[in-house]
Every structure is written in C-alpha cells, then in structure tokens.
Amino acid sequence: MPAWVHVPGGRAASVYRVSRTRTERLVNLVICLLSTRRFLTAAQIAATVPGYEHDPEDARDHEAFQRKFERDKAELRELGVPLETGTASVFDAEPGYRIAHREYALPDIPLEPDEAAAVGIAARLWQHAGLAAAASSGLAKLRAAGVDVDPQATLGLEPMVTVDPAFAPLTAAARDRREVVFDYRVPDRDEPNRRRLQPWGVVCWRGRWYVVGHDLDRAATRCFRLSRVVGAVRVTGAPGGYEPPAGVDLISHVARWSGPVERTGRATVLAVPGRAAGLRRWAVGVTAGPDGDRLVLPYADVDVLAGQLVGYGPDVRVLDPPEVREAVIQRLKEIAARHDDLAVAGGAR
C-alpha cells in the first residue's frame, strides 16, 4: 500500500517525497525481479531500479545502499513475496535475486457472473493508479540496461489503495492548517472520547493510517489511528491557524507510538486444496484433511486479518477463533450492503 504523507510546507514536505519514493522503489524492485528470467546481483539492481542510485566507490554511500537493500528485501519477504537467492551459473561468485513466478502467481480464480460483477465494481471504486507511471519507467530502465524483460510477467499488476472515511477531511485539514474535532474510540473503552487536534499530517504505517498532530486538550504530540475515528471529522479552526514544528518526522513518531507488531494470535482457517497461495506462505502450520486444508495463521489485529481473509472469498472459511469469524462476517455484510446500494443507484439512472 502506498505510504502517503500530507503535511504543509517546510521539511515536512520532504517526508512526503521520501515516503512515496520508498513505495515506488519497492514497486520497481518487484517489477524488476518479476521481469527478469535470470538472477540479478545487487549491483545490477542498483544500476537499474530507481531509488538505489549511489556511488559504489564511496564506502559510506555503498554501505547506506546495502542497508536500504537489506531492509527492502526483508519487507518483501514479510509481505509474502517469494524472493529467491541464487546464481545464473557456477562461475558467478556473487549471489543474485529474482522472484519465483510459480510461487508468486495466483492460481486461476473461477467466478460466477454475479461475483465477477462485484469484483468489477470493487475495482472501479478502489483502484488507485498513482504508481502506474513509476512502474512503466522502471520497466523502460530495465530494458535500456540490457536486462532480459519478460513482457508477460507483470500483466495485471496494478497498485491499489484503501483509506478510512476520516482520511480526506484530516488530510485537507493538515494541508490548510485547520484545527479539527472528532470522536475517538480506544480498545479498552466502550464509549469514544472527543479529541481536539491540530493535524500535522497523515501517514501509513504497517498497513494502517494515522494522523499526527498537537492534541489541544493534552498539550502534547499525539497520533490517532484513522480506523478508530467514530463519525465525522469536524473542522473548527480557520485556515493557517497554526504552524507545524520544523523537521518533524511523522513516520518515526507513529513507529515509536505503535511499537513492534507482535503476532501472538492464532487463527485456524479451512482452505480449498490448491487455493489461497498467499495464506499458505504465511501459515505456521498446514494440515490436509478430507474437507480441505487447515491453515494456522499468526495475527496481531483482528480487523487487519479479517480484511485479508475476505479477499479470498469462498476459498477460505474461518474455523477459529470466534472474534475473527465474526469480523469476517461483518466485512462481508458491509460489502454486500455497498453492492446493493450501488445496484439501486444504478437502476435509478
């Protein structure tokens, strides 16, 4: 998911560019490793993938590239991308990298006519092509560098983004430097609390959206997860009503606040044999049975896991725990309700 940052002026604007550059670099790295038929060394990747430019003769610059490349490889593997390490021949001393096509590709997904229609509606609603140009430029640069590109490898690869309802009003308020008021619910409380905030920006961290700013009631810097905002965000301040601090690093603040992701939960799902390849790579246990394959999945957040499982449709059924099953059912009900609303609106035209 693209990591956007919307903040007004100053060095904070560079945070937006850095976050987007990192996202584009990862997309280009995936396209690069999918598009080649051979292993590419780190030096070849640095010469062709935008975002890895550096002076290999400068020890400090080259060390910075190596750290960046190691972080990107680790993130791709954490996301389930089957990154392979090997050499093109026995004479190669340096290892190379590529993405295993068979492991990465999804199996054929048969859809009934009504299911295909629902997928089409969802694609039109949620598609976001902000990285399409970056993907195209990455392929062009690979070809110019003499890399053997497979033109069929990335067919159907399109960037997607989903955001919470609070995203638009909070990003607009951060851009215009206007105070806002919203209700916010935390997990250990039943009722939401009213928050007054001077938003500095909105960032995406580990698949979740957060707003960072100055909490007026607590007179301190705070960040809030957008999915926990209840109801509408109301703008209360005049444009230009405050100035964010210079040099603020929103991503680092959210990372410190959220802490490490500990996947201590375990969910058991029943998968159709040969389906749900992504879940199988992620599972910590797979047991074949007469009614399907039982996958044990580690998770940290029920809502995040439910959102992932819904994408597999009828190929996956949650067995345990009940909280995950109920969250998936609720997601499916919401999708069905939106589909019915769109069908009614379409018929009214």
NUZALO-427506 format. One record per residue: residue in three letters; x, y, z of N, C-alpha, C in turn. Coordinates in steps of 0.001 Angstrom, whole numbers, plus 500000, padded with zeros to 6 digits. Layout:
N
ALAXYZXYZXYZ/...
# end
This chain:
349
MET500848498832500000500000500000500000500889501225500000/PRO500571502180499175501382503383499160501345504101500491/ALA502489504617500916502580505344502184502584506831501886/TRP501426507434501898501305508855501625501528509653502885/VAL502033510886502708502097511833503806501594513167503292/HIS500584513719503927500054515027503572500351515977504720/VAL501322516853504525501662517820505557501977519136504890/PRO501744520250505560502012521542504960503459521957505107/GLY504054522435504004505303523174503958506493522623504689/GLY507598523375504623508796523092505395509411521741505078/ARG510242521233506022510882519947505823509858518824505799/ALA508708519057506409507667518027506433507280517630505033/ALA507365518573504064507039518236502685507992517192502150/SER509251517208502625510204516204502166509849514830502681/VAL509128514747503834508686513450504350507765512789503348/TYR506907513604502719506004513049501700506807512438500576/ARG507830513197500095508606512701498966509360511439499340/VAL509937511408500565510682510226500986509767509016501067/SER508583509175501659507672508049501816507212507531500465/ARG506861508440499570506410507998498259507547507368497482/THR508765507946497598509916507382496901510163505954497358/ARG510045505695498642510257504338499162509228503373498587/THR507976503804498527506937502951497962507210502654496498/GLU507571503682495743507856503488494323509072502577494138/ARG510066502722495028511248501867494919510886500398495116/LEU510035500104496100509630498719496335508834498167495156/VAL507931498995494603507166498549493437508101498255492275/ASN509065499156492028510005498944490931510893497724491163/LEU511236497473492428512047496292492732511273495017492417/VAL509990494970492799509163493804492486509047493622490983/ILE508788494704490252508664494622488796509967494148488175/CYS511082494676488688512391494268488176512613492773488345/LEU512368492266489551512654490864489836511630489922489211/LEU510439490411488921509460489612488199509754489569486710/SER510364490636486203510507490803484759511757490146484197/THR512674489721485045513895489105484560513792487584484625/ARG514453486930483689514469485462483676515717484900484351/ARG516587485771484836517812485307485483517991486025486809/PHE518923485552487623519228486189488888519977487505488629/LEU519578488556489337520240489856489236521018490124490511/THR522280490548490365523090490873491529522642492212492118/ALA523100492472493332522757493740493979523267494916493159/ALA524443494768492545524997495849491722524128496104490496/GLN523631495045489854522756495205488699521431495850489090/ILE520917495466490243519668496059490721519878497538491028/ALA521011497873491653521294499273491978521411500125490725/ALA521883499520489641522077500269488397520788500447487604/THR519749499677487915518539499712487097517285500142487839/VAL517224499914489149516000500227489893516082501636490474/PRO515170502526490107515182503879490678515071503837492201/GLY515881504655492847515879504709494303517109504094494933/TYR517888503342494127519106502722494653520373503400494124/GLU520241504548493484521405505219492924522407505564494034/HIS523685505253493805524721505578494772526075505435494097/ASP527109505910494775528483505784494278529117504565494918/PRO529307503479494158529874502258494753531312502432495233/GLU531990503487494763533366503727495202533416504444496549/ASP532300505029496926532220505717498220531759504708499266/ALA532627504374500208532333503313501177531078503622501990/ARG530924504868502410529765505230503221528488505171502390/ASP528557505673501169527398505654500287526994504216499948/HIS527993503366499683527697501974499345527127501221500540/GLU527613501524501736527070500879502942525617501283503165/ALA525290502553502877523908503015503010523003502283502020/PHE523490502079500798522711501314499818522470499891500300/GLN523503499239500834523354497857501301522317497747502416/ARG522334498722503339521339498694504422519928498872503851/LYS519781499790502920518475500033502304517987498787501569/PHE518880498160500821518514496971500054518135495819500977/GLU518857495649502082518531494584503037517157494822503663/ARG516854496078504007515536496383504576514429496086503574/ASP514655496436502307513631496212501288513416494723501050/LYS514485493957501027514340492501500850513558491897502013/ALA513885492327503219513192491797504391511702492153504342/GLU511378493365503894509976493757503841509217492955502789/LEU509838492720501637509169491927500608508898490512501116/ARG509856489932501800509650488575502321508570488560503386/GLU508516489625504209507484489698505243506098489807504616/LEU506021490447503448504751490587502740504363489317501986/GLY505240488306502019504929487045501354505449486936499943/VAL506276487883499500506848487819498156507949486760498145/PRO507851485751497285508834484659497279510146485070496613/LEU511016485717497362512292486210496853513322485084496891/GLU513888484764495731514875483695495623516283484272495553/THR517246483542496100518661483897496011519397482775495298/GLY520247483127494338520984482112493589521931482759492608/THR522521481942491748523448482431490731523017481915489367/ALA523367482694488346522997482308486989523840481147486487/SER525080481002486977525947479899486570526922479598487699/VAL527623478486487576528574478076488615529777479002488662/PHE529962479844487619531113480736487572530839482070488262/ASP529588482303488640529250483556489306529619483476490783/ALA530399484462491239530811484473492642529812485216493521/GLU529108486178492944528179486990493726526757486475493547/PRO526004486313494643524618485837494507523727486897493876/GLY522649486414493259521667487304492658520284487031493218/TYR519328487797492731517971487713493279516955487721492139/ARG515838487046492387514697487079491487513466486622492272/ILE512300486834491676511050486390492300510576485134491581/ALA510278484103492352509818482841491774508404483017491210/HIS508270482899489884506984483147489234505905482180489716/ARG506249480910489814505231479922490202504730480158491611/GLU505645480600492490505246480853493874504434482145493982/TYR504783483118493123504161484444493241502790484494492583/ALA502624483744491504501386483839490740500229483209491496/LEU499061483798491336497847483228491900497315482146490981/PRO496656481128491522496007480133490665494804480751489969/ASP494289480049488958493086480520488288491953480662489298/ILE491213481763489194490124482031490130488814482049489349/PRO488068480949489355486781480935488637485747481763489379/LEU485016482593488652483996483440489246482674483259488521/GLU481606483240489305480279483269488714480014484681488171/PRO479044484842487252478787486174486673478538487261487706/ASP477765486938488776477498487966489777478745488288490598/GLU479612487266490829480856487514491549481791488384490717/ALA481866488108489426482712488919488547482227490359488507/ALA480912490558488513480363491914488517480745492653489792/ALA480690491939490930481053492567492202482525492950492221/VAL483379492083491665484808492394491600485035493623490729/GLY484316493710489625484456494863488750484058496155489427/ILE482971496111490186482532497303490924483587497694491953/ALA484110496698492676485118496993493691486370497595493064/ALA486768497068491900487964497590491244487771499042490833/ARG486597499364490331486346500751489916486310501681491130/LEU485826501169492257485731502007493451487090502255494093/TRP487948501222494139489151501297494967490447501416494189/GLN490399501390492866491641501447492104492314502805492293/HIS493640502761492420494406503999492547495655503839491704/ALA495782504625490617496867504431489652498013505402489849/GLY498258505872491051499300506847491305500703506345491014/LEU500890505012491026502224504466490787502373503860489397/ALA501389504007488532501467503401487206502644503949486421/ALA502882505265486508503992505869485777505327505344486283/ALA505441505172487598506689504657488169506966503238487687/ALA505913502423487614506096501051487146506564501025485699/SER505967501864484852506340501905483440507781502374483272/SER508168503411484033509530503919483905510542502883484385/GLY510164502084485395511066501042485870511341500000484807/LEU510304499567484091510493498594483024511336499167481893/ALA511081500439481558511853501062480487513338501108480842/LYS513631501415482087515023501491482505515680500117482499/LEU514923499081482851515465497723482799515853497346481378/ARG514957497629480434515257497297479034516471498070478538/ALA516550499355478905517680500171478468518995499650479027/ALA518948499016480202520155498484480826520519497101480301/GLY519727496580479373520032495284478790519507494096479547/VAL518623494326480532518039493222481286516976492540480439/ASP516997491215480418516031490434479647514682490502480349/VAL513763491283479797512473491531480433511413490603479862/ASP510663489976480757509540489147480354508297490028480268/PRO507766490295479059506643491226478927505354490721479559/GLN505250489406479814504029488853480383504066488763481911/ALA505246489037482503505412488738483930504545489585484829/THR504313490830484454503608491741485359502249492145484826/LEU501679491362483917500336491674483451499367491606484616/GLY498519492599484739497545492628485824498059493234487107/LEU499343493659487123499885494279488328499457495732488367/GLU498592496078489305498100497441489431498107497839490901/PRO498634499043491197498625499484492592497215499759493057/MET496954499410494326495637499608494915495796500320496258/VAL494780501046496673494827501727497950493431501765498554/THR493353501547499841492095501727500552492350502665501708/VAL491403503542501994491574504503503066490320504547503913/ASP490456505103505114489335505237506033488553506511505719/PRO487279506587506135486478507785505853487091509072506390/ALA487857508969507488488459510168508074489663510673507288/PHE490109509907506309491330510260505575491211511613504880/ALA490155511801504076490033513018503277489923514280504138/PRO489026514324505151488941515558505934490200515858506741/LEU490898514823507222492096515070508017493268515520507147/THR493419514938505959494489515395505078494229516825504612/ALA492963517157504353492632518524503948492909519507505081/ALA492571519121506313492822519989507460494317520186507694/ALA495113519110507515496569519237507673497148520156506608/ARG496654520021505399497142520869504303496827522345504552/ASP495620522618505055495190524005505267495515524528506662/ARG496125523663507511496472524025508897495237524513509651/ARG494239523641509732492997523964510425492758522951511541/GLU492329523442512709492032522552513829490789521715513520/VAL490739520504514111489609519605513899489146519025515229/VAL487933518509515216487351517808516357486782516491515853/PHE487020515410516596486453514117516219486329513249517464/ASP485488512225517361485330511236518429486239510051518130/TYR486897509549519183487911508509519004487696507405520028/ARG487684506162519534487468505010520414488758504214520558/VAL489122503888521786490266503027522057489745501656522482/PRO490534500579522283490022499215522511489514498939523922/ASP490114499559524947489732499202526323488602500064526872/ARG487946500860526011486833501684526464485631501486525559/ASP484451501539526151483234501325525376482811502572524614/GLU482951503735525225482490504975524614483659505770524041/PRO483467506390522885484537507223522316484718508523523087/ASN485916509080522990486238510355523618486383511438522556/ARG486006512666522909486160513796521999487629514251521991/ARG488189514444520805489568514901520664489598516188519843/ARG490437517139520300490675518366519538492133518355519097/LEU492355518492517793493693518265517246494057519323516216/GLN495344519697516245495944520461515149496737519459514304/PRO496151518941513236496825517870512480498027518380511692/TRP499132517633511794500340517955511043500436517124509771/GLY499857515940509778499936515100508594499318513739508825/VAL499105513010507730498541511659507763499543510714507115/VAL499826509601507785500819508658507277500270507234507335/CYS500860506385506526500529504958506541501701504204507143/TRP501415503411508165502457502638508842501954501216509041/ARG502656500248508401502313498827508509500850498565508153/GLY500413499200507065499085498940506541497958499677507234/ARG498283500584508171497242501335508869497530502825508721/TRP496451503615508679496578505056508525496487505746509879/TYR497342506766510084497393507523511323497450509020511019/VAL496868509812511916497045511257511865497909511649513065/VAL498868512525512814499768513002513861499574514506514002/GLY499571514994515235499423516427515439499507516805516900/HIS499117518036517175499149518562518541497768518437519161/ASP497682517629520231496431517449520958496236518651521876/LEU495184519424521602494967520670522341494606520429523805/ASP493865519380524087493453519117525467494592518570526317/ARG495498517828525706496606517236526452497901518035526302/ALA497864519055525436499029519920525209500275519099524900/ALA500122518115523998501234517226523657501010516655522265/THR502083516133521686502008515474520390501325514132520547/ARG500371513851519683499647512588519729499415512089518305/CYS499221510771518173498812510204516887497596509316517116/PHE496731509242516110495477508514516219495287507659514966/ARG494865506411515196494597505524514068493258505896513437/LEU493234506080512132492038506569511454490875505592511562/SER491161504309511642490082503323511717489320503408513036/ARG489877504103514043489217504243515336488462505565515475/VAL488498506383514436487728507625514461486255507280514248/VAL485396507762515129483973507451515091483209508654514536/GLY482415508436513509481612509519512963482432510472512113/ALA481901511674511930482504512651511036483589513459511739/VAL484574513877510957485600514803511433485107516221511147/ARG485076517064512183484547518423512026485684519444512104/VAL485760520307511099486774521359511068486281522538511885/THR487104522993512838486683524076513735487554525322513616/GLY488760525200513107489681526328513074489736527009511715/ALA490258528212511713490425528973510477491670528490509739/PRO491733528658508424492925528259507658494181528988508166/GLY495279528259508216496534528841508682496551529156510155/GLY495772528431510930495637528735512354496806528305513211/TYR497731527516512682498885527063513466500011526709512503/GLU501189526485513034502350526132512231502966524849512783/PRO503019523773511992503646522535512486505117522772512804/PRO505678522043513754507099522210514077507985521813512906/ALA509080522526512751510010522233511658510739520917511923/GLY510924520149510871511722518929510969511040517759511634/VAL509712517791511773509026516689512430509026515455511535/ASP509305514292512113509313513019511392508083512233511824/LEU507034512300511005505758511698511378505846510179511453/ILE506519509566510495506626508101510471507318507591511737/SER508418508240512128509141507795513323508277507940514568/HIS507470508995514615506605509185515779505569508064515867/VAL504957507729514742503967506647514746504625505323515096/ALA505829505087514565506528503827514844506818503677516329/ARG507228504761516978507503504694518417506216504480519205/TRP505159505126518766503885505033519486503256503647519347/SER503300503100518140502616501823517893503402500636518412/GLY504739500777518473505558499680518960505636498543517950/PRO506378497510518251506507496385517322505209495591517204/VAL505005495039516009503830494211515779504098492797516291/GLU503357492382517295503524491050517859502339490182517449/ARG502598489243516578501532488367516081501350487195517045/THR500747487493518182500567486465519211499282485669519020/GLY498330486196518232497089485476517987497274484348516975/ARG496399483362517041496440482256516092495018482008515577/ALA494870482005514276493576481734513653493689480478512803/THR492658479666512832492616478447512021491561478635510935/VAL491985478461509685491055478612508563491088477341507727/LEU489982477094507042489867475946506152489970476459504724/ALA490966475979503980491212476447502623490955475334501621/VAL490379475710500487490171474751499403491535474280498892/PRO491745472985498686493038472497498200493458473211496917/GLY494705473666496899495226474355495733494905475832495676/ARG494161476342496654493786477761496688494516478479497828/ALA494350479822497855494896480670498929496407480514499054/ALA497101480684497937498558480513497947499233481505498881/GLY498727482743498915499334483741499789499240483371501252/LEU498092482841501674497920482427503063498801481227503388/ARG498988480359502443499805479161502693501263479540502965/ARG501763480577502263503139481018502506503278481643503889/TRP502193482220504363502199482934505634501924482002506818/ALA501268480872506573500824479976507637502003479358508388/VAL501789479122509687502803478453510507502489476967510654/GLY501384476547510077501020475132510099499969474836509049/VAL500143473736508319499188473320507286498914471830507464/THR497624471479507599497239470080507774496169469737506760/ALA496451468754505929495484468322504915494397467474505564/GLY493172467652505099492055466888505625491037466598504551/PRO490048465761504832489051465397503824488178466567503377/ASP487999467561504263487153468702503919487952469921503495/GLY489267469809503375490122470919502973491387470968503805/ASP492199471985503573493457472144504292493271473140505436/ARG493691472744506621493603473633507784494908474419507896/LEU494789475749507844495946476628507936495905477358509277/VAL497038477408509954497162478158511199497905479451510888/LEU497232480593511115497774481890510735498062482734511971/PRO499280483259512104499558484194513204499009485577512850/TYR498497486304513831497982487644513553498101488509514790/ALA498091489831514546498162490793515632496879491592515768/ASP496185491824514666494993492674514672493850491932513987/VAL492729491799514671491580491059514131491061491702512846/ASP490922493027512844490366493715511679491267493582510462/VAL492574493697510677493512493556509560493434492148508984/LEU493418491134509852493331489755509386492020489528508640/ALA490915490042509161489618489869508505489629490476507103/GLY490231491657506979490307492291505666491085491454504669/GLN492134490757505132492912489897504241492137488641503861/LEU491446488046504831490734486799504567489559487008503620/VAL488885488146503733487735488413502861488147488374501395/GLY489367488788501105489826488814499725489900487447499068/TYR489890486377499857489960485035499286488579484429499022/GLY487525485164499360486172484733499040485841483355499582/PRO485138482525498779484694481215499255485803480176499370/ASP487039480541498957488143479585499060488635479408500491/VAL488217480294501403488698480246502783487519480405503728/ARG487473479569504765486437479668505794487106479653507165/VAL486747480614508015487360480724509340486725479709510287/LEU487566478948510959487097477980511950487219478524513369/ASP488309479245513630488574479699514989489620480811514937/PRO489564481787515848488641481979516959487369482700516514/PRO486353482730517373485080483358517005485208484836516639/GLU486127485577517298486245487002517016486692487247515575/VAL487542486390515047487970486547513650486829486171512716/ARG486120485096513036484987484682512195483929485781512141/GLU483607486375513286482606487439513314483075488669512543/ALA484361488986512633484891490139511904484802489920510399/VAL485068488698509937484954488388508509483499488486508063/ILE482582487944508855481156488008508519480702489463508411/GLN481158490299509339480783491707509319481311492389508062/ARG482553492088507678483118492655506451482290492252505238/LEU481900490988505177481122490507504045479750491179503986/LYS479144491396505148477857492089505188477995493521504669/GLU479084494194505039479305495564504584479505495606503069/ILE480247494637502538480463494585501093479142494355500370/ALA478336493422500906477038493136500288476133494363500315/ALA476159495098501437475317496295501552475737497357500552/ARG477062497552500390477534498540499418477155498129498006/HIS477255496827497721476895496331496395475415496574496115/ASP474553496333497119473119496575496947472840498056496717/ASP473550498932497457473356500373497285473746500818495884/LEU474869500263495366475290500624494018474311500119492973/ALA473778498910493214472809498371492255471533499222492212/VAL471093499678493392469898500535493448470168501871492761/ALA471365502441493033471701503725492421471807503593490905/GLY472374502464490440472494502254489009471150502091488334/GLY470197501429489022468879501230488450468054502510488417/ALA468424503475489285467665504717489348468039505675488239/ARG469154505407487575469586506327486499468677506208485291/
# end
